[in-house]
Structure formats: C-alpha cells, structure tokens
Amino acid sequence: MILSRGKAKEALEWTRGVLARLGLTLNEKKTSIRDARQERFDFLGYTFGPHFSRRTGREYIGCSPSKKSVNRARKNVRAHLAPNNVACWEDVRDRLNQKLQGWKAYFRLGSPWKAFEVLDEHVEERVRHFLRRRHKVPSPGTGQFSMTRIYGELGVLRLRGPLRVARS
C-alpha cells in the first residue's frame, strides 16, 4: 500500500521502476488506485477509508477490522467450541483466550470497537451454548452462565476490556 496526496499514478510508476531495477514485477490483478477519502477498501484484514466517530458522529479517514476478518474470527470461535472438543474447561478456555488475545493484538490499531463488541457477544453466546450442552442445562443458561460469570469467574477474555459491574 502506498499513500499519496494526489500523485497516486506517479507513485505507482515510481514503484514499478524500483521493482523493475530489482528484477521484480507488480501483480497487476492485485494493484489498484483507490481514493480513501471516497471509498473503503480492504488490505491485510483491515478496512481503510471513511469512518464515522462514535463520539461526535463526524466522518474521518481511518481503519477497522474488515467484515471478512470478523467473520473468520467468529467461525474460528465456533469451531473451537464445537461439541467434539472434550478437553477440560481450563484447557478450552486457555486456548480460546490465546486466539482472542492474538486477534485483539493484531487489530488494536484504528477503530476496532464495533468489531470487538460483535465478537464479545458471539463469544459469550458460544461459551454459554458450549457449557449448557456440556452440563446438560435445559434452560437457555443465561442465569447459570451469565455474562458476569463468563467474563469473571470462568475467565474468558473480553476484547473490550474488563466487565464493569454496577454496585449498589
């Protein structure tokens, strides 16, 4: 990715020249010029382009995890918490936390909060379903496996940070 202010074609030609001197070529199918002020594009798991501030509502140029990356992480969580995973809860939780920590570290740049929110909700739902099935709980399990228990006592990593519980 090369970022420029209005001289994208010149930058592309310069890059082609440098690569030619090194004996390399650009993959023309993957090479394109985009205006990040007008359109979004995906690169290395991120979506770059116009975003809107959650705080002010104003538009800004930024990056966030791409929908494809979020869906891939969701599939990974679902596969890990499948019925065929018969390991003890501590091993299941530790491996799940490793995956979530890696995803969080890679996507810490930009504006990952919406993606973190989506993934946290998915993880909570899948962990609850996994434990309900494992412990043969006939109800939806929200009482026995509440959000505070999943992210607290059971030790699942929450991407948005620690759960803050209102105290009375």
C-alpha positions in Angstrom: 0.0 0.0 0.0 1.3 3.4 -0.9 -0.4 6.5 0.4 -0.1 9.8 -1.5 -1.9 13.1 -1.8 -3.0 13.4 -5.4 0.0 11.8 -7.1 -1.0 8.2 -7.0 -0.2 7.5 -10.7 3.3 8.9 -10.3 3.8 6.8 -7.2 2.7 3.7 -8.9 5.0 4.3 -11.9 7.9 5.0 -9.5 7.2 1.8 -7.7 7.1 -0.2 -10.9 10.5 1.4 -11.8 12.1 0.5 -8.5 10.8 -3.1 -8.6 12.0 -3.5 -12.3 15.5 -2.5 -11.2 15.3 -5.2 -8.5 14.1 -7.7 -11.1 10.6 -7.9 -9.7 7.1 -7.1 -11.1 3.8 -5.9 -9.6 0.9 -8.2 -9.7 -1.5 -6.2 -11.9 -4.6 -8.1 -10.7 -3.9 -7.0 -7.1 -2.7 -3.5 -7.9 -5.2 -0.7 -8.0 -5.5 3.0 -7.1 -8.2 4.0 -4.5 -9.3 7.3 -3.1 -9.5 6.5 0.6 -11.5 9.8 1.1 -14.3 8.5 -1.0 -14.4 4.7 -0.8 -13.4 1.9 1.5 -11.1 -0.9 0.6 -9.7 -4.0 2.4 -6.0 -4.7 2.9 -4.4 -7.2 5.3 -7.6 -7.8 7.2 -8.4 -4.1 7.7 -10.9 -1.9 6.0 -9.5 1.5 5.2 -11.5 4.6 4.2 -14.2 6.8 5.5 -15.4 6.0 9.1 -17.7 7.8 11.5 -16.8 8.8 15.0 -19.0 7.1 17.6 -18.5 10.1 19.9 -19.0 13.1 17.5 -20.7 11.5 14.5 -18.2 13.2 12.2 -16.5 11.5 9.3 -12.8 10.7 9.3 -10.3 8.6 7.4 -9.5 5.5 9.4 -9.2 1.8 9.6 -11.1 -1.0 11.3 -11.2 -4.9 11.1 -12.8 -6.0 7.8 -16.1 -7.9 7.9 -14.2 -10.9 6.4 -11.8 -10.9 9.3 -14.6 -10.6 11.9 -16.5 -13.5 10.2 -13.3 -15.6 10.1 -12.8 -15.0 13.9 -16.4 -15.9 14.6 -16.0 -19.2 12.6 -12.8 -19.9 14.5 -14.6 -19.4 17.9 -17.5 -21.6 16.7 -15.1 -24.4 15.6 -13.1 -24.3 18.8 -16.3 -24.5 21.0 -17.7 -27.4 18.9 -19.3 -30.5 20.6 -16.3 -32.6 19.7 -14.0 -30.5 21.9 -13.9 -32.7 25.0 -10.9 -31.2 26.8 -11.3 -29.8 30.3 -12.8 -26.3 30.6 -9.5 -24.8 31.7 -7.7 -26.0 28.5 -10.7 -24.9 26.3 -10.7 -21.5 27.9 -7.0 -21.0 27.8 -6.8 -21.9 24.0 -9.8 -19.6 23.3 -8.2 -16.8 25.2 -5.0 -17.3 23.2 -6.9 -16.9 20.0 -8.8 -13.9 21.2 -5.6 -12.2 22.6 -3.9 -12.7 19.2 -6.8 -11.3 17.3 -7.0 -8.3 19.7 -3.3 -7.6 19.4 -3.4 -7.7 15.6 -6.5 -5.4 15.3 -5.6 -2.9 18.1 -5.0 -0.1 15.6 -7.7 2.1 14.2 -11.3 1.7 15.4 -11.9 -1.9 16.4 -14.6 -1.2 19.0 -17.6 -2.3 16.9 -15.8 -5.5 15.8 -14.8 -6.1 19.4 -18.4 -5.7 20.5 -19.6 -8.1 17.9 -17.0 -10.7 18.8 -17.6 -10.3 22.5 -21.3 -11.0 22.0 -20.5 -14.0 19.8 -18.0 -15.4 22.3 -20.5 -15.0 25.1 -23.2 -16.8 23.2 -21.0 -19.7 22.1 -19.4 -20.2 25.5 -22.8 -20.3 27.1 -24.0 -22.8 24.5 -20.9 -24.9 24.9 -21.3 -25.0 28.7 -25.0 -25.6 28.6 -24.5 -28.6 26.4 -21.6 -29.9 28.5 -23.5 -29.6 31.8 -26.9 -30.6 30.3 -28.7 -27.4 31.3 -32.2 -27.5 29.8 -32.8 -23.7 30.0 -31.2 -21.0 27.9 -28.5 -20.9 30.5 -28.4 -17.1 31.0 -28.9 -17.5 34.7 -26.3 -20.1 35.3 -23.9 -18.8 32.7 -24.4 -15.1 32.9 -22.2 -12.5 31.2 -20.5 -11.6 34.5 -19.8 -15.3 35.3 -18.4 -16.0 31.8 -16.1 -13.0 31.8 -15.4 -13.1 35.5 -15.3 -16.5 37.3 -14.9 -18.6 34.2 -12.0 -16.4 33.0 -12.9 -15.8 29.3 -11.1 -12.8 27.8 -13.3 -9.9 26.9 -12.0 -7.9 24.0 -13.5 -4.6 25.1 -11.7 -4.8 28.5 -12.8 -5.9 31.9 -16.5 -6.0 32.6 -17.6 -3.2 34.9 -20.4 -4.3 37.2 -22.7 -1.6 38.7 -22.5 -1.7 42.5 -25.4 -0.6 44.7 
